[in-house]
Amino acid sequence: MWNRGMGWIALGLLIMASPFAAAQDAAAQPAEGKPPKAQPLPEDNPLLTEPRTPQTLMDAVVLMTDLARPGLARLYLEKLLEADPDDETLLKLRDKHGPALFLALSNDKRLQPESITLLDRVNAAFRKGATDPVRIDKLIGQLSKSAAEREVAILQLRNAGSYGAARLIAALNVSRDPTQRKLLLYTLTRLNREVVPALLGAVEGPDSDLRATVIEALGWLGDSQATTAMWHPAFEESQPPAVGLAARQALARLLFGDARRVHDVSPFGAASELAKVARQNLRGDGDWSVNDDGQVELWSWDAATGTIAMQPVPVATASSRVGLRQARQAFDLAPNRPELHALYWTALMSNELYEAGRGAAIATGPGSALHVGLQLGPDVMQTALLEAMNLGEPVAAAAALHVLAQTGSARLLKAHTGRPVPVVAALNYPDARVQFAAASTILTWDPATPFRGASRVVEVLARALTDSGKAHGVVIDTNEQRATSMSSALIEMGFEPESAQTGQDGFRIASERGDVAVLLIEANVARWELSQTIANLRSDARTAFIPIVIYGDDKLRTRMDRLVEAYPRVRFVVKNSDSAVMARQVATFLRTANTDSITQPQRVATRQAAMDWLTHLADRKQASLFDLKPAENALLNATNEEELGDSAAYALGAVASPSAQVKLFEVSTAVSRAAPVRERALAQLAAHMQRHGVLLTELQVDEFRKAARQETNPLLQSAFAAVIGSLQPDLARSSAVLKAVPK
């Protein structure tokens, strides 16, 4: 409130103000441009004496504003700024009048720019003073003086916010005087609730007396955000008695408004409550207050300074660290609940991966989360796998599968009524890394009997084999020229572009390829229309995690925003013909799309591993359990590559289908392919014919014989000969062969 009811105002005002005052104040404002410095006539001023000090000048500014005399208010603002008050004086003015007044003055156009300058100076002084330990310690020293001085000091400490609380905690940490400690506790309870996050950092401090005092202060402050942090100190068995009692009393105040109802505070549900909020944070759904830079001011105990310290961190960092602490606390309260073991491990792995940075290799040494997981047993790790998938932590889920591959067995593939088989469920999790890790785990266990979901194993391997080793982006747009421009944007971001004219074709490409990392979809896409295209992409496990960018005219934003809100990892951007502009918009979204980047070496390694597993299955002849037919096309394409071609041809020979024999025929007769690959294909073609009979058409057999006659490579000539023998030639053909032998 601007009217402070100051007693001296009645003496300072003239009984009658000049009848020309309003007109002269108006005349002080020019019609255009920056207002000149106000120069009111002496008789226009209602004050009997001119203010001289910064304090009285500020009082005059407030008074003239209340009296609707902006010309005089600007005059005293100018004089106040000319006096150049120091930071201490500015802070006293802020403490007296409150920060809202300075903000209101800065918004009054009649008082600008002086009012804006004053606000900036006051804010700068406050920021500097709020973090100045010397000034704050001086205020803490004044707490033990007279009641009036104590109230002034408390007011200024309250204005210092969390930094004032940090110095109070530092004083508590070193004080052993009971009277002083009570005074410091009283001061903490008088602070604003904005200091609660800072005080929560002290709850993790090492000194039990300090923790108990801070916990008591949190109970008096009455902010509900402190409730979750009280459960662990209230009921964890190793807590000192004083800390446990203080936490239970704080909970009684927070929950029931009365510390005497401490017996109504029960540990029942405490671990579940901590687990719930831990999952919210690990999932990224925590409710955080952020500063002007969009960061969370995270407070924690700092042993070096003996008090709490603040570190500004991204929201994701705060969520990861606090989620880990809450998961650990939930486990501490109920160590006999295996699901809390799994939650704690998942939080450990998630935090370790986050702190290491995207794309970093999973640590495996002693003390690492993976090393811990190896010691927990497969039953806990199955639950951890489900936890990681539910929390949207694909890399943690893949790590859990890596542990299960080493500690589990095929018995875990047996389904129980009402309970999903976690590893089989992972085959359909919408992240390619989790799917592949699940397939690898199952194959490592080497099951001997069929199980539900076995067909997905080869499908996952085949999809991994279609990954070219470099991330692709798909543009879905009916306009070829516009699609070309969008493809240029993808190239600028380092993606290999693919294009489709319909939603249906775009879905087909994205679902068949294992290397699609982003989809760009024009808002007016047809066959399917946009909402159906998005729905199908998000409902299919192969495409559900691929980030989607919809582009179109700005007038579509409202309709597009509704669609975007309905699905994860979808963003609408305004289309732009400049590919560089589009690339920046898409890249900005991808950085915040909650997707872990897969490096090119990781893609190449996964692809090679998929080929190794397919070769292993072909070698073991496990067609009855893992039918290789879903991998036919992927294997055929891989025969074009020098590194994978030989293995691909070998695995293709294990597919018991007519189409596989045709593909072996195509590879063996294709002169464009490498000779070693053709040699392997010819050997597998012969073996395939021996096991399944000749499944080629007569025309294909004739083409094969022609290719054999034209072959000049001696090694390939011998391989062709073996296949010709497998064609079961009749007596006439045998005679022709023998007659051709030189005499």
C-alpha positions in Angstrom: 0.0 0.0 0.0 1.4 3.4 -0.9 -0.4 5.4 1.8 1.7 4.6 4.9 -0.3 6.8 7.3 2.8 8.8 8.2 2.1 11.2 11.0 4.3 14.0 9.5 2.1 14.2 6.4 -0.6 16.3 8.1 2.0 18.8 9.2 3.7 18.9 5.8 0.6 19.7 3.8 -0.9 23.1 3.2 -4.5 23.4 4.2 -5.4 24.6 0.7 -3.6 23.4 -2.4 -3.1 25.8 -5.3 -6.1 25.8 -7.7 -3.7 25.7 -10.6 -1.8 22.6 -9.3 -3.5 20.1 -11.6 -3.0 22.2 -14.7 0.6 22.9 -13.9 1.3 19.2 -13.3 -0.3 18.5 -16.6 1.8 21.2 -18.3 4.9 19.6 -16.9 4.3 16.7 -19.3 5.2 17.4 -23.0 3.1 16.0 -25.7 5.8 14.0 -27.4 9.3 12.7 -26.8 11.1 12.2 -23.5 9.7 14.4 -20.7 12.1 17.1 -19.5 13.0 17.3 -15.9 10.0 18.5 -13.9 10.3 22.2 -12.7 7.1 22.9 -10.7 6.6 26.4 -9.3 7.3 26.8 -5.6 3.7 27.5 -4.7 2.7 24.2 -6.5 4.5 22.2 -3.8 2.2 21.1 -0.9 5.3 20.4 1.3 6.2 23.1 3.8 9.9 22.0 3.8 11.9 20.4 1.0 13.1 16.8 1.6 16.9 16.5 1.5 17.8 12.9 2.5 17.2 9.8 0.4 14.7 8.6 3.0 12.6 11.8 3.0 12.9 12.1 -0.8 11.5 8.6 -1.2 8.7 9.5 1.3 7.9 12.5 -0.9 7.8 10.4 -4.0 5.2 8.1 -2.3 3.2 11.1 -1.1 3.1 12.8 -4.4 2.0 9.6 -6.1 -0.8 9.2 -3.6 -1.9 12.8 -4.3 -1.8 12.2 -8.1 1.0 14.8 -8.6 3.2 12.9 -11.0 5.2 16.0 -11.9 6.4 16.5 -8.3 6.8 12.7 -7.9 9.2 12.8 -10.9 11.0 15.8 -9.5 11.8 14.0 -6.2 12.7 10.8 -8.1 15.3 12.8 -10.0 16.7 14.3 -6.8 16.8 10.9 -5.2 18.8 9.5 -8.1 21.1 12.6 -8.1 21.8 11.9 -4.4 23.2 8.5 -5.5 22.2 6.5 -2.4 24.5 3.6 -1.6 23.3 0.0 -1.5 22.7 0.0 2.2 20.4 3.0 1.9 18.5 1.5 -1.0 18.0 -1.7 1.0 16.6 0.3 3.9 14.2 2.0 1.4 13.1 -1.5 0.1 12.6 -2.8 3.6 10.5 0.2 4.6 8.3 0.5 1.5 8.3 -3.1 0.2 9.4 -4.4 -3.3 5.9 -4.0 -4.7 6.0 -0.2 -4.5 9.1 0.1 -6.6 7.6 -2.2 -9.2 4.4 -0.2 -9.3 6.3 3.1 -9.7 8.4 1.5 -12.6 5.1 0.7 -14.4 3.8 4.3 -14.2 4.7 5.8 -17.6 4.5 9.3 -16.1 7.5 8.5 -13.8 9.6 6.8 -16.4 12.5 6.4 -17.0 13.6 7.5 -13.5 11.2 5.0 -11.9 12.7 2.2 -13.9 16.2 3.3 -13.1 15.3 3.3 -9.4 13.8 -0.2 -9.6 16.9 -1.6 -11.3 19.2 -0.1 -8.7 17.1 -1.4 -5.8 17.0 -4.9 -7.3 20.7 -4.9 -7.9 21.4 -3.8 -4.3 19.0 -6.5 -3.1 20.7 -9.2 -5.1 24.1 -8.1 -3.9 23.0 -7.6 -0.3 21.1 -10.9 -0.2 24.3 -12.8 -0.9 26.6 -10.7 1.2 27.5 -12.8 4.2 29.0 -9.9 6.1 25.8 -7.8 5.9 23.6 -10.8 6.8 25.9 -11.8 9.7 25.6 -8.3 11.0 21.8 -8.6 10.9 22.0 -11.9 12.8 24.1 -10.2 15.4 21.4 -7.6 15.9 18.9 -10.4 16.8 20.2 -10.3 20.4 19.7 -6.6 20.8 16.5 -4.7 21.7 13.1 -5.9 20.6 12.8 -3.1 18.1 16.3 -3.8 16.6 15.5 -7.5 16.5 12.3 -6.9 14.5 14.1 -4.7 12.0 16.8 -7.4 11.6 14.2 -10.1 11.2 12.4 -8.0 8.5 15.7 -7.6 6.6 16.6 -11.3 7.0 13.1 -12.1 5.7 13.8 -9.9 2.6 17.2 -11.7 2.2 15.2 -14.9 1.5 17.1 -18.2 1.2 20.5 -16.6 1.5 19.5 -15.2 4.8 18.3 -18.7 5.9 21.6 -20.1 4.8 23.5 -17.8 7.1 21.1 -18.5 10.0 21.8 -22.2 9.5 25.5 -21.6 9.5 25.1 -19.8 12.8 23.1 -22.6 14.2 25.7 -25.1 13.1 28.4 -23.5 15.3 26.4 -22.2 18.2 26.3 -24.1 21.4 24.4 -21.4 23.4 20.8 -22.7 24.1 19.5 -19.1 24.3 21.0 -18.1 21.0 19.8 -21.3 19.3 16.2 -20.6 20.4 16.5 -17.1 19.0 17.8 -18.4 15.7 15.0 -21.0 15.6 12.5 -18.3 16.3 14.0 -16.2 13.5 13.7 -19.1 11.0 10.0 -19.5 11.8 9.5 -15.8 11.0 10.9 -16.1 7.5 8.7 -16.4 4.4 7.7 -19.8 3.1 9.9 -19.2 0.0 12.9 -20.4 2.2 11.4 -23.9 2.6 13.4 -25.5 -0.3 16.6 -24.1 1.2 15.8 -25.4 4.7 15.0 -28.8 3.2 18.7 -28.9 2.1 19.7 -28.8 5.8 17.5 -31.8 6.7 20.2 -33.9 5.1 22.9 -32.2 7.2 25.3 -34.3 9.4 24.5 -32.7 12.9 21.4 -34.2 14.6 20.8 -31.1 16.8 20.9 -28.8 13.7 18.6 -31.1 11.8 16.1 -31.3 14.6 16.0 -27.5 14.9 15.5 -27.0 11.1 12.8 -29.7 11.0 11.0 -27.9 13.9 11.2 -24.6 11.9 9.8 -26.3 8.8 6.8 -27.5 10.9 6.1 -24.0 12.1 6.4 -22.5 8.6 3.5 -24.8 7.6 4.3 -25.3 3.9 3.0 -28.6 2.5 6.0 -29.2 0.3 7.9 -30.1 3.5 5.6 -33.0 4.3 7.3 -35.5 2.0 10.7 -34.7 3.4 9.6 -35.4 6.9 8.6 -39.1 6.5 12.1 -40.4 6.4 13.5 -38.6 9.5 10.3 -39.3 11.3 10.3 -43.1 11.0 13.7 -44.4 9.7 15.1 -46.6 12.4 18.6 -45.2 12.5 17.5 -41.6 13.0 18.5 -39.9 16.4 15.6 -39.7 18.8 15.6 -35.9 18.8 15.4 -35.8 15.0 12.6 -38.4 14.9 10.5 -36.6 17.5 11.0 -33.2 15.8 10.0 -34.7 12.4 6.8 -36.4 13.9 5.8 -33.1 15.6 6.4 -31.2 12.3 4.2 -33.7 10.5 1.5 -33.3 13.2 1.6 -29.5 12.5 1.7 -29.9 8.8 -1.1 -32.5 8.6 -3.3 -31.6 11.5 -2.3 -28.1 12.5 -1.3 -29.2 16.0 2.0 -30.6 17.2 0.2 -32.3 20.2 -1.4 -34.7 17.8 1.9 -36.4 17.2 0.4 -39.8 18.1 -1.9 -39.5 15.1 1.1 -39.5 12.8 1.5 -43.0 11.5 4.3 -44.5 9.4 1.6 -46.4 7.5 1.9 -45.5 3.8 5.0 -43.4 4.3 7.2 -45.5 2.1 4.5 -45.7 -0.6 4.1 -41.9 -0.5 7.9 -41.5 -1.0 7.8 -44.0 -3.8 5.0 -42.2 -5.5 6.8 -38.8 -5.5 10.0 -40.5 -6.5 8.3 -42.0 -9.5 6.8 -38.6 -10.4 10.3 -37.0 -10.4 12.0 -39.8 -12.2 9.2 -39.7 -14.8 9.8 -35.9 -15.2 6.4 -35.0 -13.8 7.6 -33.2 -10.6 6.3 -29.7 -9.8 9.4 -27.4 -9.7 9.7 -23.7 -9.4 12.3 -22.3 -11.8 14.2 -19.0 -11.8 14.4 -16.5 -14.7 16.9 -18.8 -16.5 14.5 -21.7 -16.3 16.6 -23.6 -13.8 15.8 -25.1 -10.4 17.7 -23.6 -7.4 18.6 -26.8 -5.7 19.8 -26.6 -2.1 21.9 -29.2 -0.3 24.3 -29.5 2.6 27.8 -28.2 2.0 30.3 -29.6 4.4 33.1 -27.1 3.4 31.0 -24.1 4.4 29.1 -25.7 7.2 25.7 -24.7 5.9 23.5 -25.2 2.9 24.5 -24.1 -0.6 22.5 -23.5 -3.8 23.3 -24.9 -7.2 21.1 -23.8 -10.2 20.5 -27.0 -12.2 18.1 -27.9 -15.1 14.8 -29.3 -14.2 15.8 -32.8 -15.4 18.9 -32.7 -13.1 16.8 -31.7 -10.1 14.2 -34.4 -10.9 16.9 -37.1 -11.2 18.7 -36.2 -8.0 15.7 -35.7 -5.8 14.0 -38.8 -7.3 17.0 -40.9 -6.3 17.0 -39.5 -2.8 13.3 -40.2 -2.4 13.6 -43.8 -3.8 16.4 -44.5 -1.3 14.3 -43.1 1.5 11.4 -45.3 0.5 13.7 -48.3 0.5 15.0 -47.3 4.0 11.5 -47.2 5.4 10.5 -50.6 4.0 13.6 -52.7 3.2 11.5 -55.9 3.0 9.5 -54.8 0.0 11.2 -56.1 -3.2 9.4 -53.5 -5.4 11.2 -50.8 -3.5 14.5 -52.5 -4.1 13.7 -52.4 -7.8 12.7 -48.7 -7.6 15.9 -47.8 -5.8 18.1 -49.6 -8.3 16.2 -48.0 -11.2 16.7 -44.6 -9.7 20.4 -45.4 -9.2 20.9 -46.4 -12.8 18.8 -43.5 -14.1 20.8 -41.0 -12.1 24.1 -42.5 -13.1 23.2 -42.4 -16.8 21.9 -38.9 -16.5 25.0 -37.6 -14.7 27.3 -39.3 -17.3 25.5 -37.6 -20.2 23.7 -38.8 -23.2 25.5 -41.4 -25.3 27.9 -42.3 -22.5 28.7 -46.0 -22.1 27.2 -47.8 -19.1 29.7 -48.1 -16.3 30.4 -51.7 -15.3 33.0 -51.5 -12.6 32.6 -52.1 -8.8 30.3 -49.5 -7.3 28.4 -48.9 -10.5 24.7 -49.4 -10.7 25.2 -52.3 -13.1 27.6 -54.0 -10.6 25.0 -53.5 -7.9 22.2 -55.0 -10.1 24.3 -58.1 -10.7 24.1 -58.9 -7.0 20.3 -58.3 -6.5 19.1 -61.4 -8.3 16.9 -61.9 -11.3 13.5 -61.5 -9.5 14.3 -58.0 -8.3 15.8 -57.1 -11.7 12.7 -58.2 -13.5 10.7 -55.8 -11.4 13.4 -53.1 -12.1 12.9 -53.7 -15.8 9.2 -53.1 -15.5 9.9 -50.0 -13.3 12.3 -48.5 -15.9 9.9 -49.1 -18.7 7.0 -47.5 -16.8 9.2 -44.5 -15.9 10.2 -44.0 -19.6 13.8 -44.7 -18.9 14.9 -46.8 -22.0 18.6 -46.9 -21.3 18.0 -48.0 -17.7 15.6 -50.7 -19.0 18.3 -51.9 -21.4 20.8 -52.0 -18.5 18.4 -54.1 -16.5 18.1 -56.5 -19.4 21.9 -56.7 -19.6 22.0 -57.7 -16.0 19.2 -60.3 -16.5 21.1 -61.8 -19.4 23.9 -62.7 -17.0 21.8 -63.6 -13.9 18.5 -65.0 -15.3 17.5 -68.1 -17.2 14.8 -69.3 -19.5 12.6 -70.2 -16.5 11.8 -66.4 -16.4 10.0 -66.8 -19.8 7.2 -68.9 -18.2 4.1 -66.7 -17.8 2.3 -66.6 -14.5 -1.4 -65.8 -14.3 -2.1 -62.1 -14.1 1.6 -61.2 -14.3 3.3 -60.1 -17.5 6.7 -61.6 -18.5 8.9 -58.5 -18.2 11.5 -59.6 -20.8 8.8 -60.5 -23.3 7.0 -57.3 -22.7 10.3 -55.5 -23.4 10.2 -56.9 -26.9 7.3 -54.5 -27.6 8.6 -51.6 -25.6 8.6 -48.5 -27.9 12.4 -48.1 -28.0 14.6 -50.0 -30.3 17.4 -50.4 -27.8 15.1 -52.0 -25.2 13.7 -54.4 -27.9 17.1 -55.4 -29.0 18.4 -55.9 -25.5 15.3 -58.1 -24.7 15.9 -60.2 -27.8 19.6 -60.6 -26.9 18.7 -61.6 -23.3 16.3 -64.3 -24.5 18.8 -65.7 -26.9 21.5 -65.7 -24.3 19.2 -67.8 -22.1 18.9 -70.3 -25.0 15.3 -71.5 -24.4 14.5 -75.0 -25.4 10.8 -74.8 -25.5 8.4 -72.3 -27.2 7.0 -69.4 -25.2 4.5 -66.7 -26.0 6.1 -63.8 -27.9 9.0 -65.9 -29.3 8.1 -64.7 -32.9 9.1 -61.1 -31.9 12.7 -62.1 -31.3 13.6 -62.5 -35.0 11.4 -59.5 -36.0 13.5 -57.3 -33.6 16.7 -58.7 -35.0 15.6 -58.1 -38.5 14.6 -54.5 -37.7 18.0 -53.9 -36.1 19.6 -55.2 -39.3 17.8 -52.6 -41.4 19.6 -49.8 -39.5 22.0 -48.3 -42.0 24.3 -47.1 -39.2 23.2 -43.5 -39.7 20.1 -41.8 -38.4 17.4 -41.2 -41.0 14.6 -38.7 -41.1 11.3 -39.1 -43.0 9.4 -36.3 -44.6 5.7 -36.9 -45.3 4.3 -34.3 -47.7 2.2 -34.4 -50.8 4.1 -31.5 -52.3 7.4 -32.7 -53.8 9.0 -29.2 -53.8 8.2 -28.6 -50.2 9.3 -32.1 -49.3 12.6 -31.4 -51.0 13.0 -28.3 -48.8 12.3 -30.3 -45.7 14.7 -32.9 -46.7 17.4 -30.2 -47.0 16.6 -29.3 -43.4 17.2 -32.9 -42.4 20.5 -33.0 -44.2 21.6 -29.8 -42.4 20.9 -31.6 -39.1 22.9 -34.7 -40.1 20.1 -37.0 -41.0 19.7 -39.1 -44.1 16.4 -38.1 -45.7 13.6 -40.3 -46.8 10.3 -39.0 -48.2 6.7 -40.2 -48.6 3.6 -38.6 -50.1 1.0 -40.2 -47.9 0.7 -40.9 -44.2 0.4 -44.6 -44.9 3.6 -44.7 -46.9 5.4 -42.7 -44.2 4.3 -45.1 -41.6 5.5 -48.0 -43.7 8.9 -46.6 -44.0 9.2 -45.7 -40.4 8.0 -49.1 -39.2 10.3 -51.1 -41.6 13.5 -49.2 -41.0 15.4 -49.4 -37.8 17.2 -46.1 -38.1 14.4 -43.5 -38.3 15.2 -40.8 -35.7 12.6 -38.1 -36.6 9.5 -37.7 -38.7 8.5 -34.4 -40.3 4.8 -34.4 -41.3 2.9 -31.7 -43.2 -0.3 -30.7 -41.4 -2.5 -31.4 -44.4 -1.2 -34.9 -45.1 -3.5 -37.3 -46.9 -4.2 -41.1 -46.8 -4.0 -41.2 -43.8 -5.0 -37.8 -42.6 -2.9 -36.2 -39.8 -4.7 -37.4 -36.7 -4.8 -41.0 -38.0 -1.2 -40.9 -39.1 -0.1 -39.7 -35.6 -2.3 -42.3 -33.9 -0.9 -45.2 -35.9 2.6 -44.1 -35.4 2.1 -43.8 -31.6 0.3 -47.1 -31.2 3.0 -49.2 -33.0 5.9 -50.3 -30.8 8.3 -49.8 -33.8 7.5 -46.1 -34.1 6.0 -45.0 -30.8 9.2 -43.3 -29.6 10.2 -41.5 -32.8 9.9 -37.7 -32.3 7.3 -36.1 -34.7 7.4 -32.6 -36.0 4.2 -31.3 -37.6 4.7 -28.2 -39.8 2.1 -25.9 -41.4 0.6 -22.4 -41.4 0.5 -20.5 -38.2 -3.3 -20.3 -38.5 -3.4 -24.0 -37.7 -1.6 -23.6 -34.4 -4.7 -23.8 -32.2 -5.9 -27.0 -33.8 -2.4 -28.5 -33.9 -1.8 -27.7 -30.2 -4.7 -29.9 -29.2 -3.2 -32.7 -31.2 0.2 -32.2 -29.8 -1.1 -32.3 -26.2 -2.6 -35.7 -26.8 0.6 -37.5 -27.7 4.2 -37.5 -26.3 7.2 -36.3 -28.3 5.1 -34.3 -30.9 5.7 -30.7 -31.7 4.1 -28.2 -34.2 6.2 -25.6 -35.9 5.4 -23.0 -38.5 6.6 -24.0 -41.9 9.4 -22.0 -43.5 10.9 -22.3 -46.9 14.3 -21.6 -45.5 15.8 -25.0 -44.7 18.2 -23.5 -42.1 15.2 -22.0 -40.2 13.4 -25.3 -40.2 16.5 -27.1 -39.1 16.8 -24.9 -36.1 13.2 -25.3 -35.1 13.4 -29.1 -35.4 16.8 -29.3 -33.6 15.4 -27.2 -30.7 12.6 -29.7 -30.3 14.8 -32.7 -30.5 16.9 -31.4 -27.6 13.9 -31.3 -25.4 12.0 -34.4 -26.7 13.3 -36.6 -23.9 15.0 -38.9 -26.3 18.5 -40.3 -25.7 20.6 -39.9 -28.8 22.1 -43.1 -30.3 25.6 -42.6 -31.6 26.6 -43.9 -35.0 29.1 -46.4 -33.4 26.3 -47.7 -31.3 24.1 -48.2 -34.3 26.9 -50.1 -36.2 27.6 -52.3 -33.1 23.9 -53.1 -32.7 23.6 -54.0 -36.4 26.6 -56.3 -36.2 25.2 -57.9 -33.1 21.9 -58.6 -34.8 23.8 -60.2 -37.7 25.7 -62.4 -35.2 22.5 -63.5 -33.5 20.9 -64.4 -36.8 23.9 -66.3 -37.9 23.9 -68.1 -34.5 20.3 -69.1 -35.0 21.0 -70.3 -38.5 23.9 -72.4 -37.2 21.8 -73.9 -34.4 19.0 -74.8 -36.8 16.5 -73.5 -34.3 13.8 -72.9 -37.0 11.1 -74.6 -34.9 11.5 -72.1 -32.1 12.8 -69.0 -33.9 11.6 -68.9 -37.5 14.1 -66.7 -39.5 11.5 -65.9 -42.2 10.7 -62.4 -40.9 14.4 -61.5 -41.5 14.4 -62.6 -45.1 14.3 -59.2 -46.7 16.7 -57.7 -44.2 19.2 -60.5 -44.9 18.8 -60.1 -48.6 19.7 -56.4 -48.4 22.6 -57.1 -46.1 24.2 -59.4 -48.8 25.0 -56.2 -50.6 27.5 -55.2 -47.9 31.1 -56.3 -47.7 31.1 -56.6 -43.8 27.8 -58.4 -43.4 27.3 -60.1 -46.8 28.8 -63.4 -46.1 27.0 -63.9 -42.8 23.7 -62.7 -44.3 23.9 -65.2 -47.1 24.7 -68.0 -44.5 21.7 -67.0 -42.4 19.4 -66.7 -45.5 20.1 -70.4 -46.2 18.5 -71.4 -42.9 15.1 -69.9 -43.8 12.9 -72.8 -44.8 10.8 -71.1 -47.5 10.6 -71.0 -51.3 11.2 -67.3 -51.3 14.5 -67.8 -49.4 15.7 -70.2 -52.1 14.8 -67.6 -54.7 16.7 -64.9 -52.8 19.8 -67.2 -52.6 19.5 -67.7 -56.4 19.3 -64.0 -56.9 22.4 -63.3 -54.8 24.4 -66.1 -56.3 23.8 -65.0 -59.9 24.2 -61.3 -59.3 27.6 -60.3 -60.8 27.4 -57.0 -58.9 27.9 -58.7 -55.6 31.3 -59.6 -54.1 32.6 -63.0 -55.1 32.9 -64.3 -51.4 29.2 -63.4 -50.9 28.2 -65.2 -54.1 30.3 -68.2 -53.2 28.6 -68.4 -49.7 25.1 -68.0 -51.4 25.8 -70.8 -53.8 26.9 -73.1 -51.0 23.7 -72.3 -49.1 21.6 -72.6 -52.2 22.9 -76.2 -52.7 22.3 -77.0 -49.1 18.8 -75.5 -49.2 17.9 -77.6 -52.2 19.2 -80.7 -50.5 17.0 -80.1 -47.4 13.9 -78.7 -49.1 14.1 -79.8 -52.7 14.3 -77.6 -55.8 11.8 -74.7 -55.3 12.9 -72.6 -58.2 10.8 -72.3 -61.4 12.0 -73.8 -64.6 12.8 -70.4 -65.9 14.9 -69.6 -62.9 16.7 -72.9 -63.2 17.5 -72.1 -66.9 18.8 -68.7 -65.8 21.0 -70.3 -63.2 22.5 -72.8 -65.7 23.2 -69.9 -68.1 24.9 -67.9 -65.3 27.0 -71.0 -64.5 28.2 -71.4 -68.1 29.2 -67.7 -68.2 31.1 -67.7 -64.9 34.8 -67.3 -65.3 35.9 -67.3 -61.6 37.3 -70.8 -60.8 36.1 -70.7 -57.2 32.6 -69.7 -58.3 32.6 -72.2 -61.1 33.1 -75.0 -58.5 30.3 -73.5 -56.3 28.0 -73.4 -59.3 28.8 -77.0 -60.1 27.7 -78.1 -56.6 24.3 -76.4 -57.1 23.9 -77.9 -60.5 24.4 -81.3 -58.9 21.7 -80.4 -56.4 19.3 -79.7 -59.2 18.9 -83.5 -59.6 19.9 -83.6 -63.3 18.4 -86.3 -65.4 20.4 -88.9 -67.3 20.7 -86.8 -70.4 22.2 -83.9 -68.6 24.6 -86.2 -66.7 25.7 -87.6 -70.0 26.3 -84.1 -71.4 28.5 -83.3 -68.5 30.6 -86.4 -68.9 30.9 -86.0 -72.7 32.2 -82.5 -72.1 35.2 -83.9 -70.1 38.3 -83.5 -72.3 39.8 -86.8 -73.6 
